[in-house]
Amino acid sequence: MGNGQKAQHKRERAKNDAKKGPTSQLKTNEAAKNIVCQVCRNTFLCTVRKKALEEHADNKHGKKLEECFPGFVETAGKK
Ligand SMILES: [Zn+2]
């Protein structure tokens, strides 16, 4: 009887671990992709260069950076 309980416990634990892993990883990825083009909802990493966004805005939409990414502040390269 003791054995069965142990196995059950182990299974529960494994389930929790499995839950924790991918979810937190997903969250990290989501947080890293926090620049969203307001026109096409394309997401960019927060470390993206301003130039890349400018090119996206211009090439894809013929718009200015501010129109696609209002409030964007370049964080890449900052200390
Ligand atoms: Zn876009």
PDB file of the backbone (N, CA, C, O) and the ligand in Angstrom, with CONECT records:
HET     ZN  A 101       1
ATOM      1  N   MET A   1       0.837  -1.207   0.000  1.00  0.00           N
ATOM      2  CA  MET A   1       0.000   0.000   0.000  1.00  0.00           C
ATOM      3  C   MET A   1       0.873   1.258   0.000  1.00  0.00           C
ATOM      4  O   MET A   1       0.615   2.228  -0.713  1.00  0.00           O
ATOM      5  N   GLY A   2       1.906   1.197   0.823  1.00  0.00           N
ATOM      6  CA  GLY A   2       2.824   2.334   0.897  1.00  0.00           C
ATOM      7  C   GLY A   2       3.446   2.605  -0.459  1.00  0.00           C
ATOM      8  O   GLY A   2       3.671   3.748  -0.855  1.00  0.00           O
ATOM      9  N   ASN A   3       3.715   1.516  -1.151  1.00  0.00           N
ATOM     10  CA  ASN A   3       4.358   1.639  -2.457  1.00  0.00           C
ATOM     11  C   ASN A   3       3.482   2.402  -3.440  1.00  0.00           C
ATOM     12  O   ASN A   3       3.944   3.289  -4.157  1.00  0.00           O
ATOM     13  N   GLY A   4       2.219   2.038  -3.453  1.00  0.00           N
ATOM     14  CA  GLY A   4       1.295   2.669  -4.399  1.00  0.00           C
ATOM     15  C   GLY A   4       1.227   4.165  -4.165  1.00  0.00           C
ATOM     16  O   GLY A   4       1.177   4.961  -5.103  1.00  0.00           O
ATOM     17  N   GLN A   5       1.226   4.524  -2.904  1.00  0.00           N
ATOM     18  CA  GLN A   5       1.139   5.944  -2.567  1.00  0.00           C
ATOM     19  C   GLN A   5       2.372   6.689  -3.076  1.00  0.00           C
ATOM     20  O   GLN A   5       2.287   7.801  -3.596  1.00  0.00           O
ATOM     21  N   LYS A   6       3.497   6.046  -2.908  1.00  0.00           N
ATOM     22  CA  LYS A   6       4.752   6.660  -3.327  1.00  0.00           C
ATOM     23  C   LYS A   6       4.744   6.913  -4.837  1.00  0.00           C
ATOM     24  O   LYS A   6       5.126   7.977  -5.326  1.00  0.00           O
ATOM     25  N   ALA A   7       4.294   5.891  -5.536  1.00  0.00           N
ATOM     26  CA  ALA A   7       4.275   6.019  -7.000  1.00  0.00           C
ATOM     27  C   ALA A   7       3.358   7.163  -7.409  1.00  0.00           C
ATOM     28  O   ALA A   7       3.659   7.934  -8.321  1.00  0.00           O
ATOM     29  N   GLN A   8       2.260   7.247  -6.727  1.00  0.00           N
ATOM     30  CA  GLN A   8       1.294   8.315  -7.027  1.00  0.00           C
ATOM     31  C   GLN A   8       1.944   9.677  -6.790  1.00  0.00           C
ATOM     32  O   GLN A   8       1.798  10.612  -7.578  1.00  0.00           O
ATOM     33  N   HIS A   9       2.655   9.749  -5.688  1.00  0.00           N
ATOM     34  CA  HIS A   9       3.318  10.991  -5.328  1.00  0.00           C
ATOM     35  C   HIS A   9       4.325  11.384  -6.402  1.00  0.00           C
ATOM     36  O   HIS A   9       4.415  12.539  -6.820  1.00  0.00           O
ATOM     37  N   LYS A  10       5.066  10.392  -6.822  1.00  0.00           N
ATOM     38  CA  LYS A  10       6.097  10.627  -7.827  1.00  0.00           C
ATOM     39  C   LYS A  10       5.462  11.133  -9.117  1.00  0.00           C
ATOM     40  O   LYS A  10       5.967  12.053  -9.760  1.00  0.00           O
ATOM     41  N   ARG A  11       4.354  10.514  -9.477  1.00  0.00           N
ATOM     42  CA  ARG A  11       3.690  10.918 -10.714  1.00  0.00           C
ATOM     43  C   ARG A  11       3.240  12.382 -10.620  1.00  0.00           C
ATOM     44  O   ARG A  11       3.400  13.159 -11.561  1.00  0.00           O
ATOM     45  N   GLU A  12       2.680  12.731  -9.474  1.00  0.00           N
ATOM     46  CA  GLU A  12       2.205  14.100  -9.288  1.00  0.00           C
ATOM     47  C   GLU A  12       3.365  15.089  -9.445  1.00  0.00           C
ATOM     48  O   GLU A  12       3.248  16.142 -10.072  1.00  0.00           O
ATOM     49  N   ARG A  13       4.474  14.696  -8.849  1.00  0.00           N
ATOM     50  CA  ARG A  13       5.634  15.568  -8.866  1.00  0.00           C
ATOM     51  C   ARG A  13       6.125  15.752 -10.304  1.00  0.00           C
ATOM     52  O   ARG A  13       6.446  16.860 -10.733  1.00  0.00           O
ATOM     53  N   ALA A  14       6.173  14.648 -11.027  1.00  0.00           N
ATOM     54  CA  ALA A  14       6.649  14.706 -12.409  1.00  0.00           C
ATOM     55  C   ALA A  14       5.722  15.605 -13.226  1.00  0.00           C
ATOM     56  O   ALA A  14       6.164  16.361 -14.091  1.00  0.00           O
ATOM     57  N   LYS A  15       4.457  15.503 -12.935  1.00  0.00           N
ATOM     58  CA  LYS A  15       3.481  16.304 -13.666  1.00  0.00           C
ATOM     59  C   LYS A  15       3.741  17.788 -13.408  1.00  0.00           C
ATOM     60  O   LYS A  15       3.732  18.602 -14.332  1.00  0.00           O
ATOM     61  N   ASN A  16       3.969  18.122 -12.157  1.00  0.00           N
ATOM     62  CA  ASN A  16       4.211  19.518 -11.806  1.00  0.00           C
ATOM     63  C   ASN A  16       5.481  20.034 -12.466  1.00  0.00           C
ATOM     64  O   ASN A  16       5.519  21.156 -12.970  1.00  0.00           O
ATOM     65  N   ASP A  17       6.504  19.215 -12.458  1.00  0.00           N
ATOM     66  CA  ASP A  17       7.769  19.629 -13.058  1.00  0.00           C
ATOM     67  C   ASP A  17       7.586  19.882 -14.545  1.00  0.00           C
ATOM     68  O   ASP A  17       8.079  20.864 -15.101  1.00  0.00           O
ATOM     69  N   ALA A  18       6.867  18.972 -15.163  1.00  0.00           N
ATOM     70  CA  ALA A  18       6.664  19.090 -16.611  1.00  0.00           C
ATOM     71  C   ALA A  18       5.884  20.368 -16.913  1.00  0.00           C
ATOM     72  O   ALA A  18       6.106  21.036 -17.923  1.00  0.00           O
ATOM     73  N   LYS A  19       4.969  20.681 -16.005  1.00  0.00           N
ATOM     74  CA  LYS A  19       4.151  21.866 -16.189  1.00  0.00           C
ATOM     75  C   LYS A  19       5.006  23.116 -16.064  1.00  0.00           C
ATOM     76  O   LYS A  19       4.889  24.060 -16.845  1.00  0.00           O
ATOM     77  N   LYS A  20       5.860  23.091 -15.064  1.00  0.00           N
ATOM     78  CA  LYS A  20       6.678  24.262 -14.768  1.00  0.00           C
ATOM     79  C   LYS A  20       7.625  24.594 -15.919  1.00  0.00           C
ATOM     80  O   LYS A  20       7.733  25.742 -16.350  1.00  0.00           O
ATOM     81  N   GLY A  21       8.303  23.560 -16.398  1.00  0.00           N
ATOM     82  CA  GLY A  21       9.340  23.784 -17.413  1.00  0.00           C
ATOM     83  C   GLY A  21       8.881  24.568 -18.620  1.00  0.00           C
ATOM     84  O   GLY A  21       9.263  25.726 -18.788  1.00  0.00           O
ATOM     85  N   PRO A  22       8.071  23.959 -19.460  1.00  0.00           N
ATOM     86  CA  PRO A  22       7.689  24.602 -20.724  1.00  0.00           C
ATOM     87  C   PRO A  22       6.974  25.930 -20.523  1.00  0.00           C
ATOM     88  O   PRO A  22       7.148  26.853 -21.318  1.00  0.00           O
ATOM     89  N   THR A  23       6.174  26.035 -19.471  1.00  0.00           N
ATOM     90  CA  THR A  23       5.398  27.254 -19.265  1.00  0.00           C
ATOM     91  C   THR A  23       6.310  28.441 -19.000  1.00  0.00           C
ATOM     92  O   THR A  23       6.144  29.508 -19.590  1.00  0.00           O
ATOM     93  N   SER A  24       7.277  28.245 -18.104  1.00  0.00           N
ATOM     94  CA  SER A  24       8.149  29.368 -17.779  1.00  0.00           C
ATOM     95  C   SER A  24       9.018  29.720 -18.984  1.00  0.00           C
ATOM     96  O   SER A  24       9.357  30.882 -19.209  1.00  0.00           O
ATOM     97  N   GLN A  25       9.364  28.709 -19.737  1.00  0.00           N
ATOM     98  CA  GLN A  25      10.156  28.958 -20.944  1.00  0.00           C
ATOM     99  C   GLN A  25       9.342  29.780 -21.935  1.00  0.00           C
ATOM    100  O   GLN A  25       9.851  30.708 -22.564  1.00  0.00           O
ATOM    101  N   LEU A  26       8.100  29.428 -22.057  1.00  0.00           N
ATOM    102  CA  LEU A  26       7.210  30.128 -22.981  1.00  0.00           C
ATOM    103  C   LEU A  26       7.074  31.578 -22.547  1.00  0.00           C
ATOM    104  O   LEU A  26       7.099  32.495 -23.367  1.00  0.00           O
ATOM    105  N   LYS A  27       6.930  31.766 -21.251  1.00  0.00           N
ATOM    106  CA  LYS A  27       6.782  33.110 -20.715  1.00  0.00           C
ATOM    107  C   LYS A  27       8.009  33.944 -21.036  1.00  0.00           C
ATOM    108  O   LYS A  27       7.901  35.110 -21.417  1.00  0.00           O
ATOM    109  N   THR A  28       9.160  33.344 -20.882  1.00  0.00           N
ATOM    110  CA  THR A  28      10.401  34.058 -21.172  1.00  0.00           C
ATOM    111  C   THR A  28      10.418  34.465 -22.633  1.00  0.00           C
ATOM    112  O   THR A  28      10.773  35.596 -22.966  1.00  0.00           O
ATOM    113  N   ASN A  29      10.039  33.554 -23.492  1.00  0.00           N
ATOM    114  CA  ASN A  29      10.036  33.862 -24.917  1.00  0.00           C
ATOM    115  C   ASN A  29       9.038  34.969 -25.236  1.00  0.00           C
ATOM    116  O   ASN A  29       9.311  35.851 -26.050  1.00  0.00           O
ATOM    117  N   GLU A  30       7.903  34.912 -24.598  1.00  0.00           N
ATOM    118  CA  GLU A  30       6.886  35.930 -24.848  1.00  0.00           C
ATOM    119  C   GLU A  30       7.383  37.290 -24.382  1.00  0.00           C
ATOM    120  O   GLU A  30       7.185  38.299 -25.060  1.00  0.00           O
ATOM    121  N   ALA A  31       8.015  37.312 -23.245  1.00  0.00           N
ATOM    122  CA  ALA A  31       8.501  38.575 -22.695  1.00  0.00           C
ATOM    123  C   ALA A  31       9.587  39.160 -23.578  1.00  0.00           C
ATOM    124  O   ALA A  31       9.702  40.377 -23.718  1.00  0.00           O
ATOM    125  N   ALA A  32      10.374  38.290 -24.166  1.00  0.00           N
ATOM    126  CA  ALA A  32      11.464  38.769 -25.008  1.00  0.00           C
ATOM    127  C   ALA A  32      10.932  39.353 -26.310  1.00  0.00           C
ATOM    128  O   ALA A  32      11.566  40.206 -26.931  1.00  0.00           O
ATOM    129  N   LYS A  33       9.768  38.884 -26.709  1.00  0.00           N
ATOM    130  CA  LYS A  33       9.185  39.363 -27.964  1.00  0.00           C
ATOM    131  C   LYS A  33       8.158  40.425 -27.650  1.00  0.00           C
ATOM    132  O   LYS A  33       6.965  40.217 -27.872  1.00  0.00           O
ATOM    133  N   ASN A  34       8.588  41.538 -27.148  1.00  0.00           N
ATOM    134  CA  ASN A  34       7.578  42.479 -26.682  1.00  0.00           C
ATOM    135  C   ASN A  34       7.422  43.710 -27.569  1.00  0.00           C
ATOM    136  O   ASN A  34       6.819  44.705 -27.166  1.00  0.00           O
ATOM    137  N   ILE A  35       7.962  43.633 -28.761  1.00  0.00           N
ATOM    138  CA  ILE A  35       7.732  44.745 -29.683  1.00  0.00           C
ATOM    139  C   ILE A  35       6.793  44.240 -30.767  1.00  0.00           C
ATOM    140  O   ILE A  35       7.123  43.309 -31.502  1.00  0.00           O
ATOM    141  N   VAL A  36       5.638  44.851 -30.860  1.00  0.00           N
ATOM    142  CA  VAL A  36       4.627  44.398 -31.803  1.00  0.00           C
ATOM    143  C   VAL A  36       4.329  45.503 -32.812  1.00  0.00           C
ATOM    144  O   VAL A  36       4.079  46.652 -32.447  1.00  0.00           O
ATOM    145  N   CYS A  37       4.360  45.129 -34.074  1.00  0.00           N
ATOM    146  CA  CYS A  37       3.992  46.084 -35.108  1.00  0.00           C
ATOM    147  C   CYS A  37       2.488  46.326 -35.016  1.00  0.00           C
ATOM    148  O   CYS A  37       1.696  45.387 -35.097  1.00  0.00           O
ATOM    149  N   GLN A  38       2.106  47.561 -34.850  1.00  0.00           N
ATOM    150  CA  GLN A  38       0.684  47.889 -34.677  1.00  0.00           C
ATOM    151  C   GLN A  38      -0.088  47.715 -35.976  1.00  0.00           C
ATOM    152  O   GLN A  38      -1.319  47.695 -35.967  1.00  0.00           O
ATOM    153  N   VAL A  39       0.609  47.593 -37.072  1.00  0.00           N
ATOM    154  CA  VAL A  39      -0.063  47.455 -38.358  1.00  0.00           C
ATOM    155  C   VAL A  39      -0.331  45.986 -38.682  1.00  0.00           C
ATOM    156  O   VAL A  39      -1.456  45.624 -39.027  1.00  0.00           O
ATOM    157  N   CYS A  40       0.696  45.139 -38.573  1.00  0.00           N
ATOM    158  CA  CYS A  40       0.518  43.734 -38.971  1.00  0.00           C
ATOM    159  C   CYS A  40       0.656  42.769 -37.801  1.00  0.00           C
ATOM    160  O   CYS A  40       0.589  41.556 -37.999  1.00  0.00           O
ATOM    161  N   ARG A  41       0.847  43.275 -36.595  1.00  0.00           N
ATOM    162  CA  ARG A  41       0.945  42.463 -35.382  1.00  0.00           C
ATOM    163  C   ARG A  41       2.158  41.538 -35.400  1.00  0.00           C
ATOM    164  O   ARG A  41       2.221  40.577 -34.633  1.00  0.00           O
ATOM    165  N   ASN A  42       3.095  41.820 -36.252  1.00  0.00           N
ATOM    166  CA  ASN A  42       4.341  41.051 -36.253  1.00  0.00           C
ATOM    167  C   ASN A  42       5.085  41.356 -34.958  1.00  0.00           C
ATOM    168  O   ASN A  42       5.089  42.495 -34.491  1.00  0.00           O
ATOM    169  N   THR A  43       5.714  40.334 -34.378  1.00  0.00           N
ATOM    170  CA  THR A  43       6.433  40.574 -33.128  1.00  0.00           C
ATOM    171  C   THR A  43       7.931  40.562 -33.361  1.00  0.00           C
ATOM    172  O   THR A  43       8.443  39.831 -34.209  1.00  0.00           O
ATOM    173  N   PHE A  44       8.613  41.379 -32.598  1.00  0.00           N
ATOM    174  CA  PHE A  44      10.065  41.472 -32.697  1.00  0.00           C
ATOM    175  C   PHE A  44      10.672  41.348 -31.308  1.00  0.00           C
ATOM    176  O   PHE A  44      10.053  41.715 -30.309  1.00  0.00           O
ATOM    177  N   LEU A  45      11.873  40.832 -31.261  1.00  0.00           N
ATOM    178  CA  LEU A  45      12.575  40.748 -29.985  1.00  0.00           C
ATOM    179  C   LEU A  45      12.847  42.165 -29.484  1.00  0.00           C
ATOM    180  O   LEU A  45      13.054  43.094 -30.265  1.00  0.00           O
ATOM    181  N   CYS A  46      12.841  42.304 -28.151  1.00  0.00           N
ATOM    182  CA  CYS A  46      13.037  43.633 -27.583  1.00  0.00           C
ATOM    183  C   CYS A  46      14.455  44.129 -27.819  1.00  0.00           C
ATOM    184  O   CYS A  46      14.747  45.306 -27.610  1.00  0.00           O
ATOM    185  N   THR A  47      15.328  43.243 -28.249  1.00  0.00           N
ATOM    186  CA  THR A  47      16.705  43.648 -28.505  1.00  0.00           C
ATOM    187  C   THR A  47      16.911  44.050 -29.966  1.00  0.00           C
ATOM    188  O   THR A  47      18.035  44.303 -30.398  1.00  0.00           O
ATOM    189  N   VAL A  48      15.809  44.107 -30.719  1.00  0.00           N
ATOM    190  CA  VAL A  48      15.909  44.421 -32.138  1.00  0.00           C
ATOM    191  C   VAL A  48      16.472  45.828 -32.333  1.00  0.00           C
ATOM    192  O   VAL A  48      16.262  46.727 -31.519  1.00  0.00           O
ATOM    193  N   ARG A  49      17.185  45.979 -33.427  1.00  0.00           N
ATOM    194  CA  ARG A  49      17.745  47.297 -33.734  1.00  0.00           C
ATOM    195  C   ARG A  49      16.676  48.211 -34.306  1.00  0.00           C
ATOM    196  O   ARG A  49      15.760  47.773 -35.002  1.00  0.00           O
ATOM    197  N   LYS A  50      16.813  49.459 -34.002  1.00  0.00           N
ATOM    198  CA  LYS A  50      15.858  50.444 -34.510  1.00  0.00           C
ATOM    199  C   LYS A  50      15.797  50.390 -36.033  1.00  0.00           C
ATOM    200  O   LYS A  50      14.737  50.536 -36.641  1.00  0.00           O
ATOM    201  N   LYS A  51      16.960  50.178 -36.625  1.00  0.00           N
ATOM    202  CA  LYS A  51      17.050  50.152 -38.079  1.00  0.00           C
ATOM    203  C   LYS A  51      16.186  49.045 -38.679  1.00  0.00           C
ATOM    204  O   LYS A  51      15.551  49.227 -39.717  1.00  0.00           O
ATOM    205  N   ALA A  52      16.176  47.911 -38.016  1.00  0.00           N
ATOM    206  CA  ALA A  52      15.383  46.785 -38.512  1.00  0.00           C
ATOM    207  C   ALA A  52      13.896  47.125 -38.485  1.00  0.00           C
ATOM    208  O   ALA A  52      13.151  46.763 -39.395  1.00  0.00           O
ATOM    209  N   LEU A  53      13.479  47.814 -37.451  1.00  0.00           N
ATOM    210  CA  LEU A  53      12.073  48.210 -37.354  1.00  0.00           C
ATOM    211  C   LEU A  53      11.739  49.281 -38.379  1.00  0.00           C
ATOM    212  O   LEU A  53      10.659  49.287 -38.968  1.00  0.00           O
ATOM    213  N   GLU A  54      12.676  50.174 -38.576  1.00  0.00           N
ATOM    214  CA  GLU A  54      12.475  51.217 -39.577  1.00  0.00           C
ATOM    215  C   GLU A  54      12.304  50.588 -40.954  1.00  0.00           C
ATOM    216  O   GLU A  54      11.445  50.981 -41.743  1.00  0.00           O
ATOM    217  N   GLU A  55      13.144  49.608 -41.210  1.00  0.00           N
ATOM    218  CA  GLU A  55      13.069  48.922 -42.504  1.00  0.00           C
ATOM    219  C   GLU A  55      11.749  48.186 -42.647  1.00  0.00           C
ATOM    220  O   GLU A  55      11.129  48.200 -43.710  1.00  0.00           O
ATOM    221  N   HIS A  56      11.325  47.542 -41.562  1.00  0.00           N
ATOM    222  CA  HIS A  56      10.049  46.832 -41.606  1.00  0.00           C
ATOM    223  C   HIS A  56       8.910  47.802 -41.904  1.00  0.00           C
ATOM    224  O   HIS A  56       8.078  47.556 -42.778  1.00  0.00           O
ATOM    225  N   ALA A  57       8.887  48.901 -41.167  1.00  0.00           N
ATOM    226  CA  ALA A  57       7.823  49.888 -41.336  1.00  0.00           C
ATOM    227  C   ALA A  57       7.810  50.428 -42.764  1.00  0.00           C
ATOM    228  O   ALA A  57       6.757  50.575 -43.383  1.00  0.00           O
ATOM    229  N   ASP A  58       8.988  50.713 -43.258  1.00  0.00           N
ATOM    230  CA  ASP A  58       9.089  51.311 -44.587  1.00  0.00           C
ATOM    231  C   ASP A  58       8.800  50.282 -45.681  1.00  0.00           C
ATOM    232  O   ASP A  58       7.969  50.517 -46.559  1.00  0.00           O
ATOM    233  N   ASN A  59       9.482  49.155 -45.624  1.00  0.00           N
ATOM    234  CA  ASN A  59       9.348  48.163 -46.692  1.00  0.00           C
ATOM    235  C   ASN A  59       7.972  47.506 -46.716  1.00  0.00           C
ATOM    236  O   ASN A  59       7.392  47.294 -47.780  1.00  0.00           O
ATOM    237  N   LYS A  60       7.459  47.188 -45.534  1.00  0.00           N
ATOM    238  CA  LYS A  60       6.191  46.443 -45.479  1.00  0.00           C
ATOM    239  C   LYS A  60       4.989  47.355 -45.607  1.00  0.00           C
ATOM    240  O   LYS A  60       3.995  46.998 -46.241  1.00  0.00           O
ATOM    241  N   HIS A  61       5.077  48.530 -45.008  1.00  0.00           N
ATOM    242  CA  HIS A  61       3.883  49.369 -44.935  1.00  0.00           C
ATOM    243  C   HIS A  61       4.062  50.749 -45.531  1.00  0.00           C
ATOM    244  O   HIS A  61       3.089  51.488 -45.684  1.00  0.00           O
ATOM    245  N   GLY A  62       5.303  51.113 -45.873  1.00  0.00           N
ATOM    246  CA  GLY A  62       5.548  52.461 -46.367  1.00  0.00           C
ATOM    247  C   GLY A  62       5.238  53.503 -45.305  1.00  0.00           C
ATOM    248  O   GLY A  62       4.812  54.616 -45.611  1.00  0.00           O
ATOM    249  N   LYS A  63       5.460  53.123 -44.049  1.00  0.00           N
ATOM    250  CA  LYS A  63       5.161  54.039 -42.941  1.00  0.00           C
ATOM    251  C   LYS A  63       6.419  54.368 -42.173  1.00  0.00           C
ATOM    252  O   LYS A  63       7.494  53.819 -42.415  1.00  0.00           O
ATOM    253  N   LYS A  64       6.246  55.290 -41.232  1.00  0.00           N
ATOM    254  CA  LYS A  64       7.343  55.647 -40.348  1.00  0.00           C
ATOM    255  C   LYS A  64       7.392  54.663 -39.192  1.00  0.00           C
ATOM    256  O   LYS A  64       6.404  54.009 -38.859  1.00  0.00           O
ATOM    257  N   LEU A  65       8.561  54.579 -38.597  1.00  0.00           N
ATOM    258  CA  LEU A  65       8.749  53.714 -37.443  1.00  0.00           C
ATOM    259  C   LEU A  65       7.708  53.999 -36.355  1.00  0.00           C
ATOM    260  O   LEU A  65       7.146  53.075 -35.767  1.00  0.00           O
ATOM    261  N   GLU A  66       7.460  55.273 -36.096  1.00  0.00           N
ATOM    262  CA  GLU A  66       6.545  55.647 -35.005  1.00  0.00           C
ATOM    263  C   GLU A  66       5.112  55.186 -35.284  1.00  0.00           C
ATOM    264  O   GLU A  66       4.328  54.966 -34.361  1.00  0.00           O
ATOM    265  N   GLU A  67       4.788  55.046 -36.565  1.00  0.00           N
ATOM    266  CA  GLU A  67       3.421  54.644 -36.895  1.00  0.00           C
ATOM    267  C   GLU A  67       3.205  53.154 -36.631  1.00  0.00           C
ATOM    268  O   GLU A  67       2.112  52.731 -36.256  1.00  0.00           O
ATOM    269  N   CYS A  68       4.258  52.372 -36.832  1.00  0.00           N
ATOM    270  CA  CYS A  68       4.150  50.928 -36.617  1.00  0.00           C
ATOM    271  C   CYS A  68       4.504  50.544 -35.189  1.00  0.00           C
ATOM    272  O   CYS A  68       3.939  49.603 -34.632  1.00  0.00           O
ATOM    273  N   PHE A  69       5.424  51.262 -34.612  1.00  0.00           N
ATOM    274  CA  PHE A  69       5.903  50.920 -33.262  1.00  0.00           C
ATOM    275  C   PHE A  69       5.890  52.155 -32.371  1.00  0.00           C
ATOM    276  O   PHE A  69       6.947  52.645 -31.974  1.00  0.00           O
ATOM    277  N   PRO A  70       4.709  52.656 -32.056  1.00  0.00           N
ATOM    278  CA  PRO A  70       4.648  53.864 -31.228  1.00  0.00           C
ATOM    279  C   PRO A  70       5.288  53.619 -29.860  1.00  0.00           C
ATOM    280  O   PRO A  70       5.049  52.605 -29.205  1.00  0.00           O
ATOM    281  N   GLY A  71       6.093  54.568 -29.466  1.00  0.00           N
ATOM    282  CA  GLY A  71       6.707  54.466 -28.148  1.00  0.00           C
ATOM    283  C   GLY A  71       7.933  53.576 -28.118  1.00  0.00           C
ATOM    284  O   GLY A  71       8.446  53.261 -27.045  1.00  0.00           O
ATOM    285  N   PHE A  72       8.408  53.167 -29.286  1.00  0.00           N
ATOM    286  CA  PHE A  72       9.580  52.290 -29.294  1.00  0.00           C
ATOM    287  C   PHE A  72      10.816  53.033 -28.821  1.00  0.00           C
ATOM    288  O   PHE A  72      11.107  54.145 -29.260  1.00  0.00           O
ATOM    289  N   VAL A  73      11.537  52.383 -27.908  1.00  0.00           N
ATOM    290  CA  VAL A  73      12.819  52.917 -27.461  1.00  0.00           C
ATOM    291  C   VAL A  73      13.845  51.813 -27.643  1.00  0.00           C
ATOM    292  O   VAL A  73      13.683  50.695 -27.154  1.00  0.00           O
ATOM    293  N   GLU A  74      14.867  52.146 -28.332  1.00  0.00           N
ATOM    294  CA  GLU A  74      15.891  51.135 -28.586  1.00  0.00           C
ATOM    295  C   GLU A  74      16.619  50.799 -27.280  1.00  0.00           C
ATOM    296  O   GLU A  74      17.168  51.677 -26.614  1.00  0.00           O
ATOM    297  N   THR A  75      16.611  49.524 -26.936  1.00  0.00           N
ATOM    298  CA  THR A  75      17.303  49.102 -25.724  1.00  0.00           C
ATOM    299  C   THR A  75      18.592  48.379 -26.048  1.00  0.00           C
ATOM    300  O   THR A  75      19.480  48.254 -25.205  1.00  0.00           O
ATOM    301  N   ALA A  76      18.685  47.899 -27.290  1.00  0.00           N
ATOM    302  CA  ALA A  76      19.883  47.154 -27.669  1.00  0.00           C
ATOM    303  C   ALA A  76      21.099  48.073 -27.622  1.00  0.00           C
ATOM    304  O   ALA A  76      21.054  49.215 -28.081  1.00  0.00           O
ATOM    305  N   GLY A  77      22.160  47.564 -27.072  1.00  0.00           N
ATOM    306  CA  GLY A  77      23.391  48.329 -27.036  1.00  0.00           C
ATOM    307  C   GLY A  77      23.448  49.292 -25.862  1.00  0.00           C
ATOM    308  O   GLY A  77      24.477  49.925 -25.627  1.00  0.00           O
ATOM    309  N   LYS A  78      22.346  49.408 -25.119  1.00  0.00           N
ATOM    310  CA  LYS A  78      22.357  50.289 -23.946  1.00  0.00           C
ATOM    311  C   LYS A  78      23.011  49.579 -22.783  1.00  0.00           C
ATOM    312  O   LYS A  78      22.952  48.354 -22.673  1.00  0.00           O
ATOM    313  N   LYS A  79      23.645  50.368 -21.902  1.00  0.00           N
ATOM    314  CA  LYS A  79      24.290  49.701 -20.784  1.00  0.00           C
ATOM    315  C   LYS A  79      23.471  49.866 -19.507  1.00  0.00           C
ATOM    316  O   LYS A  79      23.863  49.366 -18.453  1.00  0.00           O
TER     317      LYS A  79
HETATM  318 ZN    ZN A 101       4.251  45.484 -39.773  1.00  0.00          ZN2+
END
